[in-house]
Amino acid sequence: MKKIGVIGAGSWGTALAATLSDKGHSVRIWDLDKEHLESMDKYRENRKYLPGVKFGDNLQTAEDLKTVTDGADVVLFSVPAQHFRSAFENALPYLKPEMIIVNVAKGIEQKTLKRLSEIAAESLPEAKYVVLSGPSHAEEVGIKLPTTVSVASKDLKLAEEIQDVFMTDRFRVYTSTDVTGLELGGALKNIIALGAGISDGMGFGDNAKAALMTRGIVEITRLGVALGAKSETFAGLAGVGDLIVTCTSMHSRNRRCGIMIGEGLDPKEAVKRVGMVVEGMFTAEAAYELAKKVNVEMPITEQIYKAINGQTDPRDAVNSLMTRERKGENA
């Protein structure tokens, strides 16, 4: 059994902390929000983000970054993607060479257009870095519903070690060496999920959503391959698997946000009503800029980006996509 420090006590960090502690690992969890941590300590559950999932004795809160990382074999980062850089840099003084870093956030940093592994490598090039991604709503993982994910590291043995750390009879883990593919699959599907929600909110039906998802994975794969990922990764759990669950479930913050936008609500107000970080709202801009930078065509991503930023009306965005120049499906 391992000592594991979890940085970030949102729904996903908490669900994974509970999963790991229930397996027998010694887990400590920390968050910037001191009142939130005090509530978790008092009620032995995360009432704010993951109510109903009780903590076992192996899961404890930590008072600061030094405490949560002290003696840890594994340090798990579960903070919003746009805050990963600051969280990683703040933790840096306490990270030891032998510690395995597991990141579970999904996103691309705005302005720099960097993936989260690239951000980690800037500060700690020798980091033992692993990314975990796949179709995995925290609400279901927390109550032990069957879930399957992938972990990727440039070092396959490292991925296999983390596979063993996380694997249970209700949380199945596959391995990969395609860090780029797992990161991009997890990040970019949030944009398509926003679009799927917008489509649902406008009442466009199943046909439209199926088309959006299918052509969406084509765009994701196209950009991923251009950036060095393996095309087959996007046909797996971190690609089409995560896309399906995020585009179809009401657990999905991105889809819920999209539905409200499709119904006519201002995008900023929609984000407020969701009440948690909607990663797709940030990733859409990053992906739009990244696609231009590497000269990859992503018409769906472009229209979703314009719709959520008020540059176009969602219905005009749909018309723009439906009236594009005709072409072959595999062109």
URCORCOR-V302807 format. One record per backbone hydrogen bond with DSSP energy under -1.0 kcal/mol. CO is the residue of the C=O (numbers start at 1). NH is the residue of the N-H. E is the energy in kcal/mol with one decimal. If there is no record, write none. Layout:
co=CO nh=NH e=E
co=CO nh=NH e=E
This chain:
co=2 nh=26 e=-2.3
co=3 nh=73 e=-2.8
co=3 nh=74 e=-1.8
co=4 nh=28 e=-2.4
co=5 nh=76 e=-3.4
co=6 nh=30 e=-2.6
co=7 nh=78 e=-3.2
co=10 nh=14 e=-1.8
co=11 nh=15 e=-2.3
co=12 nh=16 e=-2.3
co=13 nh=17 e=-2.3
co=14 nh=18 e=-2.7
co=15 nh=19 e=-2.1
co=16 nh=20 e=-2.7
co=17 nh=21 e=-2.4
co=18 nh=22 e=-2.4
co=19 nh=23 e=-1.1
co=20 nh=25 e=-1.9
co=21 nh=24 e=-1.1
co=26 nh=4 e=-3.0
co=27 nh=60 e=-2.5
co=28 nh=6 e=-3.1
co=29 nh=62 e=-2.4
co=30 nh=8 e=-3.3
co=32 nh=34 e=-1.1
co=33 nh=37 e=-2.0
co=34 nh=38 e=-2.4
co=35 nh=39 e=-2.1
co=36 nh=40 e=-2.2
co=37 nh=41 e=-2.5
co=38 nh=42 e=-2.2
co=39 nh=43 e=-2.8
co=40 nh=44 e=-1.5
co=44 nh=55 e=-2.7
co=45 nh=47 e=-1.2
co=46 nh=50 e=-2.3
co=50 nh=53 e=-1.2
co=56 nh=59 e=-1.6
co=58 nh=27 e=-2.8
co=60 nh=29 e=-2.1
co=64 nh=68 e=-2.2
co=65 nh=69 e=-1.5
co=66 nh=70 e=-1.1
co=69 nh=72 e=-2.2
co=73 nh=100 e=-2.4
co=74 nh=5 e=-2.6
co=75 nh=102 e=-2.5
co=76 nh=7 e=-3.2
co=77 nh=104 e=-2.4
co=80 nh=83 e=-2.4
co=81 nh=84 e=-1.2
co=83 nh=87 e=-2.2
co=84 nh=88 e=-2.9
co=85 nh=89 e=-2.6
co=86 nh=90 e=-2.2
co=87 nh=91 e=-1.6
co=88 nh=92 e=-1.2
co=91 nh=94 e=-2.2
co=92 nh=95 e=-1.3
co=96 nh=99 e=-1.6
co=100 nh=75 e=-2.8
co=101 nh=130 e=-2.8
co=102 nh=77 e=-3.0
co=103 nh=132 e=-2.2
co=109 nh=113 e=-1.8
co=110 nh=112 e=-2.6
co=114 nh=109 e=-2.6
co=115 nh=119 e=-1.5
co=116 nh=120 e=-2.2
co=117 nh=121 e=-2.1
co=118 nh=122 e=-1.2
co=119 nh=123 e=-1.1
co=120 nh=124 e=-2.7
co=124 nh=127 e=-2.2
co=127 nh=129 e=-1.5
co=128 nh=101 e=-2.9
co=130 nh=103 e=-2.6
co=131 nh=152 e=-2.5
co=133 nh=150 e=-3.2
co=134 nh=136 e=-1.1
co=137 nh=141 e=-2.2
co=138 nh=142 e=-2.9
co=140 nh=145 e=-2.6
co=141 nh=144 e=-1.7
co=147 nh=172 e=-2.7
co=149 nh=174 e=-2.4
co=150 nh=133 e=-2.6
co=151 nh=176 e=-1.5
co=152 nh=131 e=-2.4
co=155 nh=159 e=-1.8
co=156 nh=160 e=-2.5
co=157 nh=161 e=-1.8
co=158 nh=162 e=-2.1
co=159 nh=163 e=-2.3
co=160 nh=164 e=-1.9
co=161 nh=165 e=-1.7
co=162 nh=166 e=-2.2
co=163 nh=167 e=-2.2
co=170 nh=147 e=-1.8
co=171 nh=168 e=-2.0
co=172 nh=149 e=-2.5
co=174 nh=151 e=-2.4
co=176 nh=153 e=-1.7
co=177 nh=179 e=-1.5
co=178 nh=182 e=-2.2
co=179 nh=183 e=-2.4
co=180 nh=184 e=-2.5
co=181 nh=185 e=-2.6
co=182 nh=186 e=-2.0
co=183 nh=187 e=-1.8
co=184 nh=188 e=-2.9
co=185 nh=189 e=-1.5
co=188 nh=191 e=-1.1
co=188 nh=192 e=-1.3
co=189 nh=193 e=-2.3
co=190 nh=194 e=-1.7
co=191 nh=195 e=-1.9
co=192 nh=196 e=-2.6
co=193 nh=197 e=-2.4
co=194 nh=198 e=-2.5
co=195 nh=199 e=-2.5
co=196 nh=200 e=-2.3
co=197 nh=201 e=-3.0
co=198 nh=202 e=-1.7
co=199 nh=204 e=-2.4
co=200 nh=203 e=-1.4
co=205 nh=209 e=-1.5
co=206 nh=210 e=-2.7
co=207 nh=211 e=-2.1
co=208 nh=212 e=-2.5
co=209 nh=213 e=-2.6
co=210 nh=214 e=-2.4
co=211 nh=215 e=-2.8
co=212 nh=216 e=-1.7
co=213 nh=217 e=-2.1
co=214 nh=218 e=-1.1
co=215 nh=219 e=-1.8
co=216 nh=220 e=-2.5
co=217 nh=221 e=-2.4
co=218 nh=222 e=-2.4
co=219 nh=223 e=-2.4
co=220 nh=224 e=-2.6
co=221 nh=225 e=-2.9
co=222 nh=226 e=-1.6
co=223 nh=227 e=-1.3
co=224 nh=229 e=-2.9
co=225 nh=228 e=-1.5
co=230 nh=233 e=-1.2
co=231 nh=234 e=-1.1
co=232 nh=235 e=-1.2
co=233 nh=236 e=-1.4
co=234 nh=240 e=-1.3
co=236 nh=241 e=-2.4
co=237 nh=242 e=-1.5
co=239 nh=243 e=-2.3
co=240 nh=244 e=-2.4
co=241 nh=245 e=-1.8
co=242 nh=246 e=-2.1
co=243 nh=247 e=-2.0
co=244 nh=248 e=-1.1
co=245 nh=249 e=-1.4
co=252 nh=256 e=-2.3
co=253 nh=257 e=-2.5
co=254 nh=258 e=-2.4
co=255 nh=259 e=-2.6
co=256 nh=260 e=-1.7
co=257 nh=261 e=-1.9
co=258 nh=262 e=-2.9
co=259 nh=263 e=-1.6
co=260 nh=265 e=-2.6
co=261 nh=264 e=-1.5
co=266 nh=270 e=-2.4
co=267 nh=271 e=-2.1
co=268 nh=272 e=-1.8
co=269 nh=273 e=-2.1
co=270 nh=274 e=-1.7
co=271 nh=275 e=-1.5
co=278 nh=281 e=-1.6
co=279 nh=282 e=-1.1
co=279 nh=283 e=-2.7
co=280 nh=284 e=-2.0
co=282 nh=286 e=-1.5
co=283 nh=287 e=-3.2
co=284 nh=288 e=-2.3
co=285 nh=289 e=-2.4
co=286 nh=290 e=-2.5
co=287 nh=291 e=-2.7
co=288 nh=292 e=-1.6
co=289 nh=293 e=-2.1
co=290 nh=294 e=-2.0
co=291 nh=296 e=-2.7
co=298 nh=302 e=-2.4
co=299 nh=303 e=-2.1
co=300 nh=304 e=-2.5
co=301 nh=305 e=-2.6
co=302 nh=306 e=-2.2
co=303 nh=307 e=-2.2
co=304 nh=308 e=-2.5
co=306 nh=311 e=-2.3
co=306 nh=312 e=-1.3
co=313 nh=317 e=-2.2
co=314 nh=318 e=-2.0
co=315 nh=319 e=-2.3
co=316 nh=320 e=-2.3
co=317 nh=321 e=-1.9
co=318 nh=322 e=-2.7
co=319 nh=323 e=-1.6
co=328 nh=331 e=-1.5
